[in-house]
Amino acid sequence: MPALVIGRPQNDEFAPYYAGYISHVSEEDPVAVMEAQAVVTRAALCNVTEPDSLYRYAPGKWSIKEVVGHLADSERIFAYRALRFARSDEQPLQGFEQNDYVLAANFDRIPFTELMQQLADLRRSTVALFRGLEEEAWGRRGIASGNPFTVRALAFVIPGHERHHLRVLQDRYGVKA
């Protein structure tokens, strides 16, 4: 079966805040990006030791473990939103406060290898979700955090968000890509 070309999201398909994440994905197939990205992210994180995973580049900033945990939590939420919208669920979805999630999760207590495995397992699930969508589902819309989103836009937000944080890990935490 030929690959489905879903097209890039238009500006009315997402909240302006997410434009930066979407701009990190220049490729046309965000699901292929997600698949390849799983390998890139794992390679970048595999050299982080357990003690190093607790590093914070400044007081009050997240540890590397917390960044990885945040990536997983955010992907779960974005994928859940995509699922709801793809299934024509018209109920508006609440937003989430990322700092509260990170604080409540206490990611620093979880072994770093387990956090990396969670992220990898989650990515496989996210890819399967998007690969299983029918063509009509990609343009379906919903409301999250008081803003409109399409399934297509969320498919670009997920890898763009991860690329953003991988750059932060490289630039501010010294993680080698």
MODELLER restraints for C-alpha pairs under 7 A, 6 or more apart:
rsr = mdl.restraints
at = mdl.atoms
rsr.add(forms.Gaussian(group=physical.xy_distance, feature=features.Distance(at['CA:6:A'], at['CA:138:A']), mean=6.90, stdev=0.5))
rsr.add(forms.Gaussian(group=physical.xy_distance, feature=features.Distance(at['CA:7:A'], at['CA:28:A']), mean=6.48, stdev=0.5))
rsr.add(forms.Gaussian(group=physical.xy_distance, feature=features.Distance(at['CA:8:A'], at['CA:28:A']), mean=6.61, stdev=0.5))
rsr.add(forms.Gaussian(group=physical.xy_distance, feature=features.Distance(at['CA:9:A'], at['CA:152:A']), mean=6.12, stdev=0.5))
rsr.add(forms.Gaussian(group=physical.xy_distance, feature=features.Distance(at['CA:9:A'], at['CA:153:A']), mean=5.22, stdev=0.5))
rsr.add(forms.Gaussian(group=physical.xy_distance, feature=features.Distance(at['CA:13:A'], at['CA:148:A']), mean=6.14, stdev=0.5))
rsr.add(forms.Gaussian(group=physical.xy_distance, feature=features.Distance(at['CA:13:A'], at['CA:149:A']), mean=4.82, stdev=0.5))
rsr.add(forms.Gaussian(group=physical.xy_distance, feature=features.Distance(at['CA:13:A'], at['CA:150:A']), mean=5.28, stdev=0.5))
rsr.add(forms.Gaussian(group=physical.xy_distance, feature=features.Distance(at['CA:13:A'], at['CA:153:A']), mean=6.13, stdev=0.5))
rsr.add(forms.Gaussian(group=physical.xy_distance, feature=features.Distance(at['CA:14:A'], at['CA:147:A']), mean=6.95, stdev=0.5))
rsr.add(forms.Gaussian(group=physical.xy_distance, feature=features.Distance(at['CA:14:A'], at['CA:148:A']), mean=5.61, stdev=0.5))
rsr.add(forms.Gaussian(group=physical.xy_distance, feature=features.Distance(at['CA:14:A'], at['CA:149:A']), mean=4.48, stdev=0.5))
rsr.add(forms.Gaussian(group=physical.xy_distance, feature=features.Distance(at['CA:14:A'], at['CA:150:A']), mean=6.83, stdev=0.5))
rsr.add(forms.Gaussian(group=physical.xy_distance, feature=features.Distance(at['CA:14:A'], at['CA:153:A']), mean=6.22, stdev=0.5))
rsr.add(forms.Gaussian(group=physical.xy_distance, feature=features.Distance(at['CA:15:A'], at['CA:147:A']), mean=5.63, stdev=0.5))
rsr.add(forms.Gaussian(group=physical.xy_distance, feature=features.Distance(at['CA:15:A'], at['CA:148:A']), mean=6.53, stdev=0.5))
rsr.add(forms.Gaussian(group=physical.xy_distance, feature=features.Distance(at['CA:18:A'], at['CA:157:A']), mean=6.82, stdev=0.5))
rsr.add(forms.Gaussian(group=physical.xy_distance, feature=features.Distance(at['CA:21:A'], at['CA:157:A']), mean=5.56, stdev=0.5))
rsr.add(forms.Gaussian(group=physical.xy_distance, feature=features.Distance(at['CA:21:A'], at['CA:160:A']), mean=4.28, stdev=0.5))
rsr.add(forms.Gaussian(group=physical.xy_distance, feature=features.Distance(at['CA:21:A'], at['CA:161:A']), mean=5.12, stdev=0.5))
rsr.add(forms.Gaussian(group=physical.xy_distance, feature=features.Distance(at['CA:21:A'], at['CA:164:A']), mean=6.76, stdev=0.5))
rsr.add(forms.Gaussian(group=physical.xy_distance, feature=features.Distance(at['CA:22:A'], at['CA:156:A']), mean=5.41, stdev=0.5))
rsr.add(forms.Gaussian(group=physical.xy_distance, feature=features.Distance(at['CA:22:A'], at['CA:157:A']), mean=5.26, stdev=0.5))
rsr.add(forms.Gaussian(group=physical.xy_distance, feature=features.Distance(at['CA:22:A'], at['CA:160:A']), mean=5.34, stdev=0.5))
rsr.add(forms.Gaussian(group=physical.xy_distance, feature=features.Distance(at['CA:24:A'], at['CA:160:A']), mean=4.95, stdev=0.5))
rsr.add(forms.Gaussian(group=physical.xy_distance, feature=features.Distance(at['CA:24:A'], at['CA:163:A']), mean=6.70, stdev=0.5))
rsr.add(forms.Gaussian(group=physical.xy_distance, feature=features.Distance(at['CA:25:A'], at['CA:156:A']), mean=6.63, stdev=0.5))
rsr.add(forms.Gaussian(group=physical.xy_distance, feature=features.Distance(at['CA:25:A'], at['CA:160:A']), mean=5.58, stdev=0.5))
rsr.add(forms.Gaussian(group=physical.xy_distance, feature=features.Distance(at['CA:30:A'], at['CA:155:A']), mean=5.95, stdev=0.5))
rsr.add(forms.Gaussian(group=physical.xy_distance, feature=features.Distance(at['CA:30:A'], at['CA:156:A']), mean=5.47, stdev=0.5))
rsr.add(forms.Gaussian(group=physical.xy_distance, feature=features.Distance(at['CA:31:A'], at['CA:127:A']), mean=6.17, stdev=0.5))
rsr.add(forms.Gaussian(group=physical.xy_distance, feature=features.Distance(at['CA:31:A'], at['CA:130:A']), mean=6.92, stdev=0.5))
rsr.add(forms.Gaussian(group=physical.xy_distance, feature=features.Distance(at['CA:31:A'], at['CA:155:A']), mean=6.96, stdev=0.5))
rsr.add(forms.Gaussian(group=physical.xy_distance, feature=features.Distance(at['CA:33:A'], at['CA:159:A']), mean=6.81, stdev=0.5))
rsr.add(forms.Gaussian(group=physical.xy_distance, feature=features.Distance(at['CA:34:A'], at['CA:127:A']), mean=6.87, stdev=0.5))
rsr.add(forms.Gaussian(group=physical.xy_distance, feature=features.Distance(at['CA:34:A'], at['CA:159:A']), mean=5.70, stdev=0.5))
rsr.add(forms.Gaussian(group=physical.xy_distance, feature=features.Distance(at['CA:35:A'], at['CA:127:A']), mean=6.91, stdev=0.5))
rsr.add(forms.Gaussian(group=physical.xy_distance, feature=features.Distance(at['CA:38:A'], at['CA:120:A']), mean=6.47, stdev=0.5))
rsr.add(forms.Gaussian(group=physical.xy_distance, feature=features.Distance(at['CA:38:A'], at['CA:123:A']), mean=6.86, stdev=0.5))
rsr.add(forms.Gaussian(group=physical.xy_distance, feature=features.Distance(at['CA:44:A'], at['CA:175:A']), mean=6.59, stdev=0.5))
rsr.add(forms.Gaussian(group=physical.xy_distance, feature=features.Distance(at['CA:44:A'], at['CA:176:A']), mean=5.69, stdev=0.5))
rsr.add(forms.Gaussian(group=physical.xy_distance, feature=features.Distance(at['CA:44:A'], at['CA:177:A']), mean=4.48, stdev=0.5))
rsr.add(forms.Gaussian(group=physical.xy_distance, feature=features.Distance(at['CA:50:A'], at['CA:112:A']), mean=5.92, stdev=0.5))
rsr.add(forms.Gaussian(group=physical.xy_distance, feature=features.Distance(at['CA:53:A'], at['CA:63:A']), mean=6.59, stdev=0.5))
rsr.add(forms.Gaussian(group=physical.xy_distance, feature=features.Distance(at['CA:53:A'], at['CA:64:A']), mean=4.90, stdev=0.5))
rsr.add(forms.Gaussian(group=physical.xy_distance, feature=features.Distance(at['CA:53:A'], at['CA:65:A']), mean=5.40, stdev=0.5))
rsr.add(forms.Gaussian(group=physical.xy_distance, feature=features.Distance(at['CA:53:A'], at['CA:112:A']), mean=6.69, stdev=0.5))
rsr.add(forms.Gaussian(group=physical.xy_distance, feature=features.Distance(at['CA:54:A'], at['CA:63:A']), mean=5.06, stdev=0.5))
rsr.add(forms.Gaussian(group=physical.xy_distance, feature=features.Distance(at['CA:54:A'], at['CA:64:A']), mean=5.92, stdev=0.5))
rsr.add(forms.Gaussian(group=physical.xy_distance, feature=features.Distance(at['CA:54:A'], at['CA:65:A']), mean=6.25, stdev=0.5))
rsr.add(forms.Gaussian(group=physical.xy_distance, feature=features.Distance(at['CA:54:A'], at['CA:108:A']), mean=6.66, stdev=0.5))
rsr.add(forms.Gaussian(group=physical.xy_distance, feature=features.Distance(at['CA:55:A'], at['CA:63:A']), mean=5.14, stdev=0.5))
rsr.add(forms.Gaussian(group=physical.xy_distance, feature=features.Distance(at['CA:55:A'], at['CA:64:A']), mean=6.08, stdev=0.5))
rsr.add(forms.Gaussian(group=physical.xy_distance, feature=features.Distance(at['CA:56:A'], at['CA:62:A']), mean=5.84, stdev=0.5))
rsr.add(forms.Gaussian(group=physical.xy_distance, feature=features.Distance(at['CA:56:A'], at['CA:63:A']), mean=4.57, stdev=0.5))
rsr.add(forms.Gaussian(group=physical.xy_distance, feature=features.Distance(at['CA:56:A'], at['CA:64:A']), mean=6.89, stdev=0.5))
rsr.add(forms.Gaussian(group=physical.xy_distance, feature=features.Distance(at['CA:57:A'], at['CA:172:A']), mean=6.24, stdev=0.5))
rsr.add(forms.Gaussian(group=physical.xy_distance, feature=features.Distance(at['CA:57:A'], at['CA:173:A']), mean=5.95, stdev=0.5))
rsr.add(forms.Gaussian(group=physical.xy_distance, feature=features.Distance(at['CA:65:A'], at['CA:107:A']), mean=6.03, stdev=0.5))
rsr.add(forms.Gaussian(group=physical.xy_distance, feature=features.Distance(at['CA:65:A'], at['CA:108:A']), mean=5.87, stdev=0.5))
rsr.add(forms.Gaussian(group=physical.xy_distance, feature=features.Distance(at['CA:65:A'], at['CA:112:A']), mean=6.38, stdev=0.5))
rsr.add(forms.Gaussian(group=physical.xy_distance, feature=features.Distance(at['CA:66:A'], at['CA:102:A']), mean=6.36, stdev=0.5))
rsr.add(forms.Gaussian(group=physical.xy_distance, feature=features.Distance(at['CA:66:A'], at['CA:107:A']), mean=5.49, stdev=0.5))
rsr.add(forms.Gaussian(group=physical.xy_distance, feature=features.Distance(at['CA:66:A'], at['CA:108:A']), mean=6.65, stdev=0.5))
rsr.add(forms.Gaussian(group=physical.xy_distance, feature=features.Distance(at['CA:68:A'], at['CA:115:A']), mean=6.81, stdev=0.5))
rsr.add(forms.Gaussian(group=physical.xy_distance, feature=features.Distance(at['CA:69:A'], at['CA:107:A']), mean=6.20, stdev=0.5))
rsr.add(forms.Gaussian(group=physical.xy_distance, feature=features.Distance(at['CA:69:A'], at['CA:115:A']), mean=6.55, stdev=0.5))
rsr.add(forms.Gaussian(group=physical.xy_distance, feature=features.Distance(at['CA:70:A'], at['CA:102:A']), mean=6.33, stdev=0.5))
rsr.add(forms.Gaussian(group=physical.xy_distance, feature=features.Distance(at['CA:71:A'], at['CA:162:A']), mean=6.51, stdev=0.5))
rsr.add(forms.Gaussian(group=physical.xy_distance, feature=features.Distance(at['CA:72:A'], at['CA:119:A']), mean=5.46, stdev=0.5))
rsr.add(forms.Gaussian(group=physical.xy_distance, feature=features.Distance(at['CA:75:A'], at['CA:158:A']), mean=6.05, stdev=0.5))
rsr.add(forms.Gaussian(group=physical.xy_distance, feature=features.Distance(at['CA:78:A'], at['CA:154:A']), mean=6.28, stdev=0.5))
rsr.add(forms.Gaussian(group=physical.xy_distance, feature=features.Distance(at['CA:78:A'], at['CA:158:A']), mean=6.79, stdev=0.5))
rsr.add(forms.Gaussian(group=physical.xy_distance, feature=features.Distance(at['CA:79:A'], at['CA:126:A']), mean=6.35, stdev=0.5))
rsr.add(forms.Gaussian(group=physical.xy_distance, feature=features.Distance(at['CA:82:A'], at['CA:151:A']), mean=4.90, stdev=0.5))
rsr.add(forms.Gaussian(group=physical.xy_distance, feature=features.Distance(at['CA:82:A'], at['CA:154:A']), mean=6.25, stdev=0.5))
rsr.add(forms.Gaussian(group=physical.xy_distance, feature=features.Distance(at['CA:85:A'], at['CA:140:A']), mean=6.00, stdev=0.5))
rsr.add(forms.Gaussian(group=physical.xy_distance, feature=features.Distance(at['CA:85:A'], at['CA:141:A']), mean=5.72, stdev=0.5))
rsr.add(forms.Gaussian(group=physical.xy_distance, feature=features.Distance(at['CA:85:A'], at['CA:142:A']), mean=5.31, stdev=0.5))
rsr.add(forms.Gaussian(group=physical.xy_distance, feature=features.Distance(at['CA:85:A'], at['CA:151:A']), mean=6.36, stdev=0.5))
rsr.add(forms.Gaussian(group=physical.xy_distance, feature=features.Distance(at['CA:86:A'], at['CA:137:A']), mean=4.81, stdev=0.5))
rsr.add(forms.Gaussian(group=physical.xy_distance, feature=features.Distance(at['CA:86:A'], at['CA:138:A']), mean=6.80, stdev=0.5))
rsr.add(forms.Gaussian(group=physical.xy_distance, feature=features.Distance(at['CA:86:A'], at['CA:140:A']), mean=5.86, stdev=0.5))
rsr.add(forms.Gaussian(group=physical.xy_distance, feature=features.Distance(at['CA:86:A'], at['CA:151:A']), mean=6.24, stdev=0.5))
rsr.add(forms.Gaussian(group=physical.xy_distance, feature=features.Distance(at['CA:88:A'], at['CA:140:A']), mean=6.82, stdev=0.5))
rsr.add(forms.Gaussian(group=physical.xy_distance, feature=features.Distance(at['CA:90:A'], at['CA:142:A']), mean=6.05, stdev=0.5))
rsr.add(forms.Gaussian(group=physical.xy_distance, feature=features.Distance(at['CA:92:A'], at['CA:142:A']), mean=6.71, stdev=0.5))
rsr.add(forms.Gaussian(group=physical.xy_distance, feature=features.Distance(at['CA:92:A'], at['CA:143:A']), mean=4.79, stdev=0.5))
rsr.add(forms.Gaussian(group=physical.xy_distance, feature=features.Distance(at['CA:92:A'], at['CA:144:A']), mean=5.82, stdev=0.5))
rsr.add(forms.Gaussian(group=physical.xy_distance, feature=features.Distance(at['CA:93:A'], at['CA:143:A']), mean=6.08, stdev=0.5))
rsr.add(forms.Gaussian(group=physical.xy_distance, feature=features.Distance(at['CA:93:A'], at['CA:144:A']), mean=4.53, stdev=0.5))
rsr.add(forms.Gaussian(group=physical.xy_distance, feature=features.Distance(at['CA:93:A'], at['CA:145:A']), mean=6.30, stdev=0.5))
rsr.add(forms.Gaussian(group=physical.xy_distance, feature=features.Distance(at['CA:94:A'], at['CA:144:A']), mean=5.78, stdev=0.5))
rsr.add(forms.Gaussian(group=physical.xy_distance, feature=features.Distance(at['CA:94:A'], at['CA:145:A']), mean=5.01, stdev=0.5))
rsr.add(forms.Gaussian(group=physical.xy_distance, feature=features.Distance(at['CA:95:A'], at['CA:144:A']), mean=6.21, stdev=0.5))
rsr.add(forms.Gaussian(group=physical.xy_distance, feature=features.Distance(at['CA:95:A'], at['CA:145:A']), mean=4.17, stdev=0.5))
rsr.add(forms.Gaussian(group=physical.xy_distance, feature=features.Distance(at['CA:137:A'], at['CA:151:A']), mean=6.99, stdev=0.5))
rsr.add(forms.Gaussian(group=physical.xy_distance, feature=features.Distance(at['CA:138:A'], at['CA:150:A']), mean=6.84, stdev=0.5))
rsr.add(forms.Gaussian(group=physical.xy_distance, feature=features.Distance(at['CA:138:A'], at['CA:151:A']), mean=4.95, stdev=0.5))
rsr.add(forms.Gaussian(group=physical.xy_distance, feature=features.Distance(at['CA:138:A'], at['CA:152:A']), mean=4.93, stdev=0.5))
rsr.add(forms.Gaussian(group=physical.xy_distance, feature=features.Distance(at['CA:139:A'], at['CA:150:A']), mean=5.63, stdev=0.5))
rsr.add(forms.Gaussian(group=physical.xy_distance, feature=features.Distance(at['CA:139:A'], at['CA:151:A']), mean=6.09, stdev=0.5))
rsr.add(forms.Gaussian(group=physical.xy_distance, feature=features.Distance(at['CA:139:A'], at['CA:152:A']), mean=6.16, stdev=0.5))
rsr.add(forms.Gaussian(group=physical.xy_distance, feature=features.Distance(at['CA:140:A'], at['CA:150:A']), mean=5.43, stdev=0.5))
rsr.add(forms.Gaussian(group=physical.xy_distance, feature=features.Distance(at['CA:140:A'], at['CA:151:A']), mean=6.03, stdev=0.5))
rsr.add(forms.Gaussian(group=physical.xy_distance, feature=features.Distance(at['CA:141:A'], at['CA:148:A']), mean=6.67, stdev=0.5))
rsr.add(forms.Gaussian(group=physical.xy_distance, feature=features.Distance(at['CA:141:A'], at['CA:149:A']), mean=5.50, stdev=0.5))
rsr.add(forms.Gaussian(group=physical.xy_distance, feature=features.Distance(at['CA:141:A'], at['CA:150:A']), mean=4.32, stdev=0.5))
rsr.add(forms.Gaussian(group=physical.xy_distance, feature=features.Distance(at['CA:141:A'], at['CA:151:A']), mean=6.63, stdev=0.5))
rsr.add(forms.Gaussian(group=physical.xy_distance, feature=features.Distance(at['CA:142:A'], at['CA:148:A']), mean=5.66, stdev=0.5))
rsr.add(forms.Gaussian(group=physical.xy_distance, feature=features.Distance(at['CA:142:A'], at['CA:149:A']), mean=5.51, stdev=0.5))
rsr.add(forms.Gaussian(group=physical.xy_distance, feature=features.Distance(at['CA:142:A'], at['CA:150:A']), mean=6.41, stdev=0.5))
rsr.add(forms.Gaussian(group=physical.xy_distance, feature=features.Distance(at['CA:143:A'], at['CA:149:A']), mean=6.07, stdev=0.5))
rsr.add(forms.Gaussian(group=physical.xy_distance, feature=features.Distance(at['CA:169:A'], at['CA:175:A']), mean=5.50, stdev=0.5))
rsr.add(forms.Gaussian(group=physical.xy_distance, feature=features.Distance(at['CA:170:A'], at['CA:176:A']), mean=5.91, stdev=0.5))
rsr.add(forms.Gaussian(group=physical.xy_distance, feature=features.Distance(at['CA:170:A'], at['CA:177:A']), mean=6.94, stdev=0.5))
